[in-house]
Amino acid sequence: FAKAAWANALALGIVEDCDIGNPGTVSLPEILSADDERRQLSLSLAQMDEVDSASMDSLARGLPQSLEELQLSFEGCANVGDETVRVLMQGLPDNLRVLSLDFLGCRGITDTGIEHLALSFPPQTQKLTLHFDNCTSVTSIGLRALAEKLPNSLQYFHGTFGGTEINDTFHSLSDLRHAVSADQSLSARLRKWMASTPQILQPARR
């Protein structure tokens, strides 16, 4: 019931109190979190401007601790940003094994949001899918944080970053770490070249 009603209740602003006839009696986060037999949850809140830090807090509190597989889509949610990501990640159940997060087109997410995400993965995560396409403020800085902090338990990784500074897709953790290593090597060579040829960067004197 809670899963099926969540998107409609969010649109109406009644997630925390959704029985208009009996106020204070029906809370979707309380109902969902009490479902301690649930192992899998898939929920799409795509294209909903109502998704913000407050509504994400409600969702995070509603996630059953029994979950082992979670798939969430926030594609095109205009009010999803760094703080929204932080709130979600802090509420993820510790027992998660499979996690898929779709933030395609969430332009409020920056490298700070990626860092929040990177620092908060459940320790037992084995399969991870991330979509940050068209999150135009995400750069190689965020990607580096992700590569460094992904849990050692990870066995499968797929990440898409098209339409960002990175503009690439990674099909494995080794792909991701190789790209970060190559970027760091290129940056180091560029800094060395700039240090050795400072005159090229100086404006010509008249």
C-alpha positions as CSV (number, residue, x, y, z in Angstrom):
1,F,0.0,0.0,0.0
2,A,2.7,2.5,1.0
3,K,4.8,1.9,-2.1
4,A,1.8,2.2,-4.4
5,A,0.5,5.4,-2.8
6,W,3.8,7.2,-2.3
7,A,4.0,9.2,-5.6
8,N,0.4,10.3,-5.4
9,A,0.6,11.2,-1.7
10,L,3.8,13.2,-2.4
11,A,2.1,15.2,-5.2
12,L,-0.7,16.0,-2.7
13,G,1.7,16.8,0.2
14,I,0.3,14.1,2.5
15,V,3.0,11.5,2.7
16,E,3.3,12.0,6.5
17,D,-0.4,12.2,7.1
18,C,-2.4,10.7,4.2
19,D,-5.8,9.9,5.8
20,I,-7.7,13.2,5.5
21,G,-10.7,11.8,7.3
22,N,-8.6,10.7,10.3
23,P,-5.6,13.1,10.6
24,G,-2.6,11.7,12.3
25,T,-3.5,8.1,11.8
26,V,-1.8,7.0,8.6
27,S,1.9,7.8,7.9
28,L,3.4,6.2,4.8
29,P,7.0,6.2,6.2
30,E,5.7,4.4,9.3
31,I,3.8,1.8,7.3
32,L,6.6,1.1,4.8
33,S,9.3,0.9,7.5
34,A,7.3,-1.6,9.5
35,D,7.3,-4.0,6.5
36,D,10.2,-6.0,7.9
37,E,9.6,-8.9,5.6
38,R,10.4,-6.8,2.5
39,R,13.7,-7.6,0.8
40,Q,13.2,-5.6,-2.5
41,L,11.9,-2.1,-3.3
42,S,11.6,-0.3,-6.6
43,L,10.1,3.2,-6.6
44,S,10.1,6.0,-9.3
45,L,9.5,9.6,-8.3
46,A,10.8,10.8,-11.7
47,Q,9.9,14.4,-12.9
48,M,8.4,15.3,-9.5
49,D,9.3,18.8,-8.3
50,E,8.0,17.8,-4.9
51,V,11.1,15.7,-4.3
52,D,13.3,17.9,-2.0
53,S,15.3,17.4,1.2
54,A,12.2,17.2,3.4
55,S,10.4,14.6,1.2
56,M,13.6,12.7,0.9
57,D,13.9,12.5,4.6
58,S,10.4,11.0,4.7
59,L,11.5,8.4,2.1
60,A,14.7,7.6,3.9
61,R,12.9,7.0,7.2
62,G,10.4,4.7,5.4
63,L,13.0,2.3,4.0
64,P,12.7,-1.0,5.8
65,Q,15.9,-2.2,7.5
66,S,15.3,-5.6,6.0
67,L,15.9,-4.3,2.4
68,E,18.6,-6.1,0.4
69,E,17.8,-4.6,-3.0
70,L,16.7,-1.0,-3.7
71,Q,16.0,0.8,-7.0
72,L,15.1,4.5,-6.9
73,S,14.6,6.9,-9.8
74,F,14.6,10.7,-9.3
75,E,15.1,11.5,-13.0
76,G,14.4,15.1,-13.9
77,C,13.6,16.1,-10.3
78,A,14.3,19.8,-10.3
79,N,14.7,20.2,-6.6
80,V,17.1,17.3,-6.0
81,G,20.5,18.6,-5.0
82,D,23.5,17.8,-2.8
83,E,21.6,18.0,0.5
84,T,18.9,15.7,-0.9
85,V,21.5,13.1,-1.8
86,R,23.1,13.3,1.7
87,V,19.7,12.8,3.4
88,L,18.9,9.8,1.3
89,M,22.3,8.1,1.7
90,Q,22.3,8.5,5.5
91,G,19.0,6.6,5.6
92,L,19.9,3.6,3.5
93,P,19.6,0.3,5.3
94,D,22.8,-1.4,6.3
95,N,21.9,-4.7,4.8
96,L,21.6,-3.5,1.2
97,R,23.4,-5.7,-1.4
98,V,22.0,-4.2,-4.6
99,L,21.5,-0.5,-5.1
100,S,20.4,1.5,-8.2
101,L,20.0,5.2,-8.1
102,D,18.9,7.3,-11.1
103,F,19.6,11.1,-10.8
104,L,19.5,11.8,-14.6
105,G,19.0,15.5,-15.2
106,C,19.1,16.5,-11.5
107,R,21.1,19.7,-12.2
108,G,21.3,20.7,-8.6
109,I,23.7,17.9,-7.8
110,T,27.4,18.9,-7.8
111,D,30.6,17.2,-6.8
112,T,29.6,17.7,-3.2
113,G,26.6,15.5,-3.7
114,I,28.8,12.8,-5.3
115,E,31.1,13.0,-2.2
116,H,28.1,12.6,0.1
117,L,27.1,9.5,-1.9
118,A,30.6,8.1,-1.9
119,L,31.0,8.3,1.8
120,S,27.7,6.7,2.7
121,F,27.4,3.4,0.8
122,P,26.1,0.5,3.0
123,P,29.1,-1.6,3.8
124,Q,27.7,-4.8,2.2
125,T,26.9,-3.3,-1.2
126,Q,27.7,-5.8,-4.0
127,K,26.0,-4.4,-7.1
128,L,25.8,-0.7,-7.8
129,T,24.2,1.2,-10.7
130,L,24.4,5.0,-10.8
131,H,23.0,7.5,-13.4
132,F,24.2,11.1,-13.3
133,D,23.7,12.0,-16.9
134,N,23.1,15.7,-17.6
135,C,24.0,16.6,-14.0
136,T,26.1,19.4,-15.5
137,S,27.9,20.5,-12.3
138,V,29.5,17.1,-11.7
139,T,33.2,17.0,-12.6
140,S,36.2,14.7,-12.3
141,I,36.6,15.8,-8.7
142,G,33.4,14.0,-7.8
143,L,34.3,11.0,-9.9
144,R,37.6,10.8,-8.0
145,A,35.8,10.8,-4.7
146,L,33.5,8.0,-5.9
147,A,36.4,5.9,-7.1
148,E,38.3,6.2,-3.9
149,K,35.4,5.5,-1.5
150,L,33.4,2.7,-3.1
151,P,33.1,-0.2,-0.7
152,N,35.5,-3.1,-1.0
153,S,32.5,-5.5,-1.1
154,L,31.5,-4.2,-4.6
155,Q,31.4,-6.9,-7.3
156,Y,29.5,-5.0,-10.0
157,F,29.5,-1.4,-11.0
158,H,27.8,0.5,-13.8
159,G,27.8,4.3,-13.9
160,T,26.7,6.8,-16.6
161,F,27.9,10.4,-16.7
162,G,26.9,11.6,-20.1
163,G,26.4,15.3,-20.5
164,T,28.7,16.1,-17.6
165,E,32.3,17.2,-17.7
166,I,33.2,13.5,-17.6
167,N,30.8,12.6,-20.4
168,D,31.5,8.9,-20.2
169,T,30.0,5.5,-19.1
170,F,31.8,3.1,-16.8
171,H,31.0,-0.6,-17.0
172,S,33.1,-1.7,-14.0
173,L,34.9,-0.5,-11.0
174,S,38.2,-1.0,-12.8
175,D,37.0,1.2,-15.7
176,L,36.1,3.9,-13.2
177,R,39.4,3.8,-11.4
178,H,41.4,3.6,-14.6
179,A,39.7,6.8,-15.9
180,V,40.4,8.6,-12.6
181,S,44.1,7.5,-12.7
182,A,44.5,8.6,-16.3
183,D,42.9,12.0,-15.5
184,Q,45.3,12.5,-12.5
185,S,48.3,11.6,-14.7
186,L,47.2,14.0,-17.4
187,S,46.7,16.8,-14.8
188,A,50.1,16.2,-13.3
189,R,51.8,16.3,-16.7
190,L,49.9,19.5,-17.6
191,R,50.9,21.1,-14.3
192,K,54.6,20.2,-14.9
193,W,54.4,21.6,-18.4
194,M,52.9,24.8,-17.2
195,A,55.5,25.2,-14.5
196,S,58.4,24.6,-17.0
197,T,57.0,27.1,-19.6
198,P,55.6,30.1,-17.6
199,Q,56.6,32.6,-20.2
200,I,54.0,31.2,-22.6
201,L,51.3,32.1,-20.2
202,Q,52.4,35.6,-19.6
203,P,50.8,38.4,-21.6
204,A,53.1,40.1,-24.2
205,R,54.5,43.5,-23.2
206,R,54.0,46.4,-25.4
